[in-house]
Amino acid sequence: MDQKALEEKAENAAQFLKMLASAPRLLLMCQMWDRECSVGDLAEKTGMRMPTVSQQLSLLRAQGLVVTRREGTTIYYRLVSDAAHDIMAVLYKHFCDDSEVKRVERLAATPVES
């Protein structure tokens, strides 16, 4: 790989890691690991204010880590990035309790639908 291509890939990786380098965004992605959630669901589960949840989801969506689905007036968010799932599985393994690690390992073995 030539230097320019390597630099571009490094920049892409840095942008991806920047998205993960936020406790609020990690909490949201944990909630969306195996299910889709509305802003209200996420606010309730994480204790964050709805505007904060919306702002963080907007950033995740702009980076292609989540997608949306509208049902009536409710928008549901779902984590779709394989890279994010892979990195989060590693984070779970090193930072979460054993029961959660086992759940994540089972989920990691299941392919993500796009």
N, CA, C and O of each residue as an XYZ file, in Angstrom:
456
protein
N       0.850     -1.171      0.000
C       0.000      0.000      0.000
C       0.901      1.241      0.000
O       1.869      1.320      0.756
N       0.569      2.192     -0.847
C       1.407      3.395     -0.903
C       1.113      4.316      0.285
O       0.108      4.158      0.978
N       1.997      5.260      0.499
C       1.922      6.136      1.671
C       0.625      6.934      1.713
O       0.013      7.067      2.773
N       0.199      7.466      0.565
C      -1.024      8.279      0.534
C      -2.246      7.443      0.938
O      -3.089      7.902      1.708
N      -2.334      6.234      0.421
C      -3.454      5.354      0.778
C      -3.404      4.999      2.260
O      -4.437      4.948      2.927
N      -2.203      4.753      2.769
C      -2.040      4.424      4.184
C      -2.466      5.597      5.068
O      -3.123      5.400      6.090
N      -2.094      6.808      4.675
C      -2.486      8.003      5.426
C      -4.007      8.177      5.425
O      -4.592      8.557      6.439
N      -4.638      7.901      4.291
C      -6.095      8.021      4.197
C      -6.780      6.996      5.109
O      -7.751      7.318      5.795
N      -6.276      5.784      5.111
C      -6.838      4.744      5.983
C      -6.624      5.090      7.458
O      -7.500      4.850      8.289
N      -5.464      5.652      7.775
C      -5.192      6.063      9.155
C      -6.155      7.170      9.582
O      -6.639      7.168     10.714
N      -6.431      8.100      8.693
C      -7.375      9.182      8.998
C      -8.785      8.625      9.208
O      -9.487      9.039     10.131
N      -9.195      7.689      8.354
C     -10.514      7.061      8.515
C     -10.612      6.335      9.854
O     -11.628      6.426     10.543
N      -9.557      5.619     10.217
C      -9.538      4.897     11.496
C      -9.603      5.880     12.662
O     -10.300      5.632     13.646
N      -8.882      6.991     12.553
C      -8.884      7.998     13.619
C     -10.284      8.596     13.790
O     -10.737      8.801     14.916
N     -10.969      8.875     12.680
C     -12.330      9.415     12.752
C     -13.281      8.410     13.400
O     -14.136      8.778     14.205
N     -13.120      7.141     13.041
C     -13.943      6.084     13.626
C     -13.704      6.000     15.133
O     -14.655      5.944     15.914
N     -12.436      5.992     15.539
C     -12.110      5.893     16.965
C     -12.579      7.119     17.737
O     -12.924      7.018     18.915
N     -12.593      8.284     17.077
C     -13.112      9.498     17.713
C     -14.587      9.325     18.080
O     -15.036      9.785     19.130
N     -15.324      8.657     17.203
C     -16.739      8.401     17.482
C     -16.897      7.507     18.708
O     -17.849      7.660     19.474
N     -15.973      6.583     18.892
C     -16.052      5.665     20.024
C     -15.467      6.258     21.301
O     -15.712      5.745     22.393
N     -14.705      7.325     21.172
C     -14.012      7.911     22.329
C     -14.923      8.863     23.096
O     -14.532      9.981     23.432
N     -16.119      8.412     23.363
C     -17.099      9.222     24.074
C     -17.963      8.284     24.911
O     -18.624      7.395     24.375
N     -17.953      8.485     26.216
C     -18.758      7.631     27.095
C     -20.244      7.669     26.727
O     -20.877      6.614     26.682
N     -20.826      8.851     26.461
C     -22.245      8.855     26.082
C     -22.528      8.047     24.812
O     -23.512      7.309     24.756
N     -21.676      8.182     23.799
C     -21.901      7.420     22.564
C     -21.721      5.924     22.796
O     -22.462      5.118     22.233
N     -20.744      5.544     23.620
C     -20.569      4.121     23.933
C     -21.798      3.567     24.648
O     -22.241      2.455     24.358
N     -22.347      4.342     25.584
C     -23.563      3.901     26.279
C     -24.714      3.690     25.304
O     -25.451      2.708     25.403
N     -24.862      4.611     24.369
C     -25.932      4.479     23.379
C     -25.715      3.253     22.501
O     -26.652      2.503     22.229
N     -24.479      3.052     22.060
C     -24.193      1.897     21.209
C     -24.396      0.591     21.969
O     -24.830     -0.403     21.386
N     -24.091      0.584     23.253
C     -24.348     -0.615     24.068
C     -25.838     -0.944     24.070
O     -26.217     -2.110     23.960
N     -26.671      0.062     24.191
C     -28.117     -0.160     24.200
C     -28.629     -0.643     22.847
O     -29.606     -1.388     22.779
N     -27.968     -0.218     21.774
C     -28.406     -0.592     20.425
C     -27.678     -1.824     19.901
O     -27.830     -2.187     18.734
N     -26.892     -2.464     20.752
C     -26.068     -3.604     20.316
C     -26.889     -4.658     19.578
O     -26.498     -5.104     18.500
N     -28.021     -5.059     20.151
C     -28.797     -6.158     19.577
C     -30.260     -5.796     19.327
O     -31.098     -6.676     19.130
N     -30.562     -4.499     19.336
C     -31.952     -4.085     19.113
C     -31.977     -2.630     18.661
O     -31.029     -1.874     18.873
N     -33.082     -2.265     18.037
C     -33.247     -0.862     17.685
C     -33.967     -0.162     18.820
O     -34.749     -0.769     19.552
N     -33.691      1.132     18.954
C     -34.247      1.910     20.063
C     -34.652      3.289     19.569
O     -34.040      3.838     18.653
N     -35.682      3.838     20.179
C     -36.063      5.223     19.901
C     -35.242      6.151     20.796
O     -34.589      5.705     21.739
N     -35.286      7.431     20.489
C     -34.589      8.415     21.324
C     -35.110      8.341     22.754
O     -34.331      8.386     23.706
N     -36.427      8.227     22.905
C     -37.017      8.128     24.242
C     -36.542      6.896     24.996
O     -36.225      6.967     26.183
N     -36.495      5.751     24.291
C     -35.983      4.517     24.913
C     -34.558      4.723     25.415
O     -34.221      4.373     26.546
N     -33.735      5.300     24.547
C     -32.323      5.487     24.888
C     -32.150      6.466     26.043
O     -31.311      6.254     26.918
N     -32.938      7.534     26.048
C     -32.860      8.511     27.141
C     -33.234      7.843     28.462
O     -32.581      8.057     29.484
N     -34.284      7.038     28.430
C     -34.733      6.357     29.650
C     -33.688      5.353     30.145
O     -33.400      5.295     31.341
N     -33.127      4.572     29.238
C     -32.179      3.527     29.629
C     -30.833      4.075     30.084
O     -30.169      3.472     30.927
N     -30.427      5.218     29.527
C     -29.102      5.757     29.854
C     -29.141      6.879     30.879
O     -28.113      7.213     31.468
N     -30.320      7.467     31.102
C     -30.419      8.598     32.015
C     -29.985      9.915     31.385
O     -29.887     10.930     32.075
N     -29.724      9.908     30.081
C     -29.354     11.143     29.376
C     -30.617     11.907     28.994
O     -31.700     11.334     28.874
N     -30.452     13.206     28.808
C     -31.553     14.034     28.332
C     -31.780     13.742     26.848
O     -30.841     13.413     26.124
N     -33.030     13.866     26.401
C     -33.356     13.554     25.007
C     -32.573     14.399     24.002
O     -32.135     13.859     22.986
N     -32.377     15.710     24.241
C     -31.573     16.479     23.285
C     -30.133     15.960     23.178
O     -29.546     15.968     22.096
N     -29.573     15.515     24.294
C     -28.214     14.962     24.286
C     -28.183     13.670     23.486
O     -27.277     13.454     22.681
N     -29.171     12.813     23.707
C     -29.256     11.554     22.959
C     -29.361     11.848     21.467
O     -28.650     11.248     20.662
N     -30.242     12.767     21.102
C     -30.424     13.120     19.688
C     -29.139     13.635     19.063
O     -28.799     13.270     17.938
N     -28.428     14.480     19.791
C     -27.173     15.032     19.278
C     -26.147     13.927     19.047
O     -25.488     13.899     18.008
N     -26.010     13.029     20.000
C     -25.035     11.942     19.865
C     -25.427     10.985     18.736
O     -24.565     10.523     17.988
N     -26.714     10.689     18.613
C     -27.178      9.816     17.534
C     -26.936     10.446     16.170
O     -26.622      9.752     15.202
N     -27.081     11.753     16.100
C     -26.822     12.462     14.848
C     -25.370     12.270     14.405
O     -25.096     12.056     13.225
N     -24.453     12.348     15.357
C     -23.034     12.135     15.048
C     -22.781     10.696     14.601
O     -22.054     10.463     13.635
N     -23.374      9.742     15.298
C     -23.201      8.331     14.935
C     -23.787      8.041     13.554
O     -23.226      7.269     12.776
N     -24.907      8.665     13.269
C     -25.540      8.469     11.957
C     -24.690      9.078     10.847
O     -24.530      8.473      9.787
N     -24.150     10.258     11.081
C     -23.311     10.922     10.074
C     -22.082     10.087      9.726
O     -21.586     10.149      8.601
N     -21.595      9.313     10.679
C     -20.426      8.457     10.447
C     -20.821      7.073      9.925
O     -19.955      6.232      9.688
N     -22.112      6.837      9.748
C     -22.570      5.563      9.208
C     -22.580      4.415     10.201
O     -22.635      3.251      9.805
N     -22.528      4.735     11.496
C     -22.532      3.678     12.507
C     -23.939      3.209     12.855
O     -24.131      2.070     13.280
N     -24.924      4.089     12.674
C     -26.314      3.721     12.928
C     -27.174      4.116     11.732
O     -26.823      5.006     10.957
N     -28.304      3.435     11.604
C     -29.308      3.796     10.601
C     -30.630      4.000     11.324
O     -30.793      3.607     12.480
N     -31.566      4.621     10.622
C     -32.860      4.922     11.226
C     -33.990      4.234     10.471
O     -33.864      3.863      9.304
N     -35.094      4.082     11.185
C     -36.338      3.569     10.620
C     -37.464      4.344     11.285
O     -37.526      4.448     12.510
N     -38.353      4.886     10.460
C     -39.476      5.665     11.000
C     -40.717      4.781     11.087
O     -41.041      4.026     10.171
N     -41.396      4.906     12.224
C     -42.683      4.235     12.417
C     -43.627      5.271     13.006
O     -43.559      5.580     14.196
N     -44.501      5.801     12.174
C     -45.366      6.897     12.606
C     -44.513      8.119     12.907
O     -43.784      8.603     12.041
N     -44.605      8.617     14.132
C     -43.810      9.789     14.511
C     -42.521      9.405     15.236
O     -41.735     10.272     15.616
N     -42.311      8.115     15.424
C     -41.135      7.652     16.167
C     -40.044      7.198     15.205
O     -40.307      6.486     14.236
N     -38.821      7.621     15.490
C     -37.666      7.177     14.708
C     -36.874      6.209     15.563
O     -36.519      6.507     16.704
N     -36.604      5.051     14.998
C     -35.821      4.025     15.682
C     -34.416      4.003     15.108
O     -34.220      4.147     13.901
N     -33.447      3.821     15.981
C     -32.036      3.773     15.597
C     -31.508      2.365     15.817
O     -31.890      1.679     16.765
N     -30.610      1.946     14.910
C     -30.026      0.610     15.003
C     -28.547      0.695     14.643
O     -28.177      1.340     13.662
N     -27.717      0.051     15.427
C     -26.273     -0.013     15.178
C     -26.031     -0.980     14.024
O     -26.443     -2.138     14.091
N     -25.363     -0.514     12.958
C     -25.155     -1.358     11.778
C     -23.692     -1.539     11.403
O     -23.379     -2.342     10.524
N     -22.814     -0.829     12.031
C     -21.396     -0.898     11.675
C     -20.763     -2.185     12.200
O     -20.709     -2.414     13.409
N     -20.285     -3.023     11.276
C     -19.573     -4.238     11.692
C     -18.329     -3.883     12.499
O     -18.008     -4.547     13.484
N     -17.632     -2.832     12.076
C     -16.420     -2.414     12.795
C     -16.765     -2.015     14.229
O     -16.045     -2.370     15.162
N     -17.861     -1.279     14.406
C     -18.273     -0.875     15.758
C     -18.645     -2.094     16.594
O     -18.286     -2.171     17.769
N     -19.361     -3.047     16.000
C     -19.693     -4.279     16.731
C     -18.419     -5.004     17.161
O     -18.317     -5.466     18.297
N     -17.454     -5.103     16.256
C     -16.200     -5.803     16.572
C     -15.446     -5.120     17.709
O     -15.002     -5.780     18.648
N     -15.302     -3.802     17.623
C     -14.574     -3.054     18.655
C     -15.320     -3.126     19.986
O     -14.704     -3.282     21.041
N     -16.637     -3.014     19.934
C     -17.414     -3.076     21.173
C     -17.314     -4.450     21.820
O     -17.314     -4.550     23.047
N     -17.228     -5.507     21.026
C     -17.054     -6.850     21.591
C     -15.753     -6.925     22.379
O     -15.700     -7.539     23.445
N     -14.706     -6.300     21.853
C     -13.421     -6.265     22.565
C     -13.559     -5.443     23.845
O     -13.063     -5.844     24.898
N     -14.229     -4.299     23.756
C     -14.432     -3.465     24.944
C     -15.231     -4.209     26.002
O     -14.880     -4.168     27.182
N     -16.296     -4.887     25.601
C     -17.076     -5.686     26.547
C     -16.196     -6.726     27.229
O     -16.245     -6.903     28.446
N     -15.399     -7.403     26.426
C     -14.549     -8.470     26.962
C     -13.635     -7.951     28.066
O     -13.405     -8.637     29.063
N     -13.116     -6.745     27.887
C     -12.136     -6.213     28.834
C     -12.732     -5.363     29.953
O     -12.092     -5.186     30.990
N     -13.940     -4.832     29.770
C     -14.460     -3.880     30.745
C     -15.812     -4.230     31.358
O     -16.261     -3.531     32.266
N     -16.476     -5.288     30.893
C     -17.805     -5.623     31.417
C     -17.768     -6.923     32.202
O     -16.807     -7.688     32.125
N     -18.834     -7.156     32.959
C     -18.859     -8.370     33.782
C     -19.024     -9.626     32.926
O     -19.359     -9.547     31.744
N     -18.788    -10.767     33.533
C     -18.785    -12.037     32.815
C     -20.110    -12.351     32.128
O     -20.110    -12.825     30.992
N     -21.228    -12.101     32.785
C     -22.511    -12.427     32.161
C     -22.726    -11.583     30.908
O     -23.262    -12.069     29.912
N     -22.314    -10.340     30.958
C     -22.440     -9.471     29.794
C     -21.477     -9.917     28.699
O     -21.832     -9.901     27.521
N     -20.289    -10.307     29.065
C     -19.310    -10.784     28.087
C     -19.861    -11.999     27.350
O     -19.737    -12.089     26.128
N     -20.463    -12.929     28.072
C     -21.018    -14.127     27.434
C     -22.139    -13.760     26.471
O     -22.236    -14.334     25.386
N     -22.985    -12.811     26.856
C     -24.070    -12.360     25.977
C     -23.501    -11.747     24.707
O     -23.979    -12.028     23.608
N     -22.483    -10.912     24.856
C     -21.877    -10.254     23.703
C     -21.180    -11.266     22.804
O     -21.246    -11.155     21.580
N     -20.518    -12.243     23.392
C     -19.856    -13.262     22.580
C     -20.877    -14.033     21.751
O     -20.617    -14.364     20.595
N     -22.045    -14.320     22.342
C     -23.097    -14.995     21.575
C     -23.567    -14.101     20.436
O     -23.743    -14.562     19.308
N     -23.768    -12.822     20.736
C     -24.228    -11.890     19.710
C     -23.176    -11.674     18.636
O     -23.510    -11.542     17.458
N     -21.917    -11.636     19.027
C     -20.838    -11.422     18.061
C     -20.761    -12.576     17.071
O     -20.299    -12.393     15.944
N     -21.200    -13.745     17.470
C     -21.183    -14.904     16.578
C     -22.350    -14.875     15.595
O     -22.385    -15.662     14.650
N     -23.313    -13.964     15.816
C     -24.473    -13.831     14.944
C     -24.223    -12.700     13.957
O     -23.922    -11.583     14.378
N     -24.340    -12.960     12.631
C     -24.100    -11.900     11.639
C     -25.096    -10.751     11.788
O     -26.251    -10.968     12.152
N     -24.643     -9.532     11.505
C     -25.482     -8.339     11.560
C     -26.186     -8.191     10.222
O     -25.545     -8.243      9.172
N     -27.511     -8.006     10.254
C     -28.259     -7.784      9.025
C     -28.133     -6.331      8.625
O     -28.153     -5.439      9.473
N     -28.003     -6.092      7.324
C     -27.912     -4.710      6.825
C     -29.181     -4.309      6.144
O     -29.293     -3.183      5.660
